[in-house]
Amino acid sequence: MKVFIVGIGGGVGRRVGEQLAAAGDEPTGLVRQQRQVEALASLGIKAKFGDLVTMSVDELADAVRGVDAVVFSAGAGGKDGDDATTRIDGDGPGKLAEAAALAGVRRFMLVSVFPEAWRERRMDASFEHYMVQKKRAEIALVQTDLDWLIVRPSALLNDPGTGRVDLGLAKVREEITRDDVATTVVALLKSPDLSRLILEVTGGDVPIAEAVAAVREAAAPSGSEQA
Ligand SMILES: NC(=O)c1ccc[n+]([C@@H]2O[C@H](COP(=O)([O-])OP(=O)(O)OC[C@H]3O[C@@H](n4cnc5c(N)ncnc54)[C@H](OP(=O)(O)O)[C@@H]3O)[C@@H](O)[C@H]2O)c1
């Protein structure tokens, strides 16, 4: 499977790329820093140099043409002020979806955010702006006719993954490791029957393969059998 990841130099995106490469798939993606091109090359991943904000939709379409799925896992990370959050977290997914549609790539996975997790700990204006932009991006994506899937993780940790999550029902736990989010994203990418669903994912007790299988079963039209 060929997968184009915007945010492949970041925490979740790099882990998704690494896991796909280890499974023999062909991840690629967009990075803004030459050192990330080199770091990813050392993992066997060919990344493209580019910036989602400055690239045109046509340029992005050229970059994603021929892949089986695109993943948006980029984010401004609150580093460059609210305008950057608007352009990347808010405008980015819709722009990438437009490019995917132009290039004939139907599958689109958005790593968004679990809005309730951690909310009470940080209520400042920039954080609320981030949440508004994440929501705006989700709305733009669900209005497309792509085979989209939105995954909303709770607060992300760099601790080693546990291989277990809570996926689907919004159970309000506060944290999940980036490893476990990446493993969940990869398992969902490998379930092409899942689309047009919004899934919340947080730390939990269910092995990830079982959690994804349960979502597939719940989402399947009644009377159908899953492969
Ligand atoms: N942090 C949390 O607790 C949390 C919780 C739930 C959901 N999320 C969301 O989960 C996703 C992944 O989070 P993360 O912590 O793994 O992200 P991250 O480590 O901050 O990585 C984000 C990546 O996006 C890239 N990026 C930013 N602007 C870009 C642009 N204009 N063009 C191309 N790439 C660009 C960054 O590139 P550079 O390396 O060049 O900066 C970075 O590599 C994000 O969407 C985030 O909003 C985060």
The ligand as a Gaussian input file, in Angstrom:
#p B3LYP/6-31G(d) Opt

LIG

0 1
 N       -0.135000      17.016000      21.085000
 C       -1.224000      16.413000      21.486000
 O       -1.390000      16.056000      22.671000
 C       -2.300000      16.093000      20.478000
 C       -3.484000      15.499000      20.930000
 C       -4.424000      15.106000      20.005000
 C       -4.231000      15.337000      18.673000
 N       -3.090000      15.964000      18.236000
 C       -2.916000      16.128000      16.788000
 O       -2.287000      14.949000      16.329000
 C       -1.508000      15.237000      15.165000
 C       -0.103000      14.698000      15.355000
 O        0.468000      15.287000      16.491000
 P        2.048000      15.180000      16.768000
 O        2.271000      15.656000      18.151000
 O        2.513000      13.881000      16.294000
 O        2.533000      16.284000      15.773000
 P        4.003000      16.961000      15.669000
 O        5.037000      16.087000      16.269000
 O        3.861000      18.363000      16.154000
 O        4.215000      16.920000      14.107000
 C        3.485000      17.747000      13.262000
 C        4.239000      17.784000      11.960000
 O        3.513000      18.626000      11.061000
 C        4.482000      19.269000      10.272000
 N        4.002000      20.490000       9.655000
 C        3.600000      21.606000      10.289000
 N        3.303000      22.546000       9.384000
 C        3.524000      22.009000       8.163000
 C        3.419000      22.487000       6.848000
 N        3.015000      23.743000       6.605000
 N        3.741000      21.679000       5.821000
 C        4.173000      20.420000       6.062000
 N        4.300000      19.893000       7.296000
 C        3.983000      20.683000       8.328000
 C        5.611000      19.608000      11.239000
 O        6.764000      19.864000      10.493000
 P        8.105000      20.457000      11.184000
 O        8.739000      19.236000      11.792000
 O        8.835000      21.034000      10.031000
 O        7.669000      21.463000      12.200000
 C        5.656000      18.359000      12.090000
 O        6.590000      17.431000      11.595000
 C       -1.570000      16.750000      14.977000
 O       -2.541000      17.031000      14.013000
 C       -2.035000      17.252000      16.350000
 O       -2.760000      18.451000      16.233000
 C       -2.120000      16.331000      19.131000

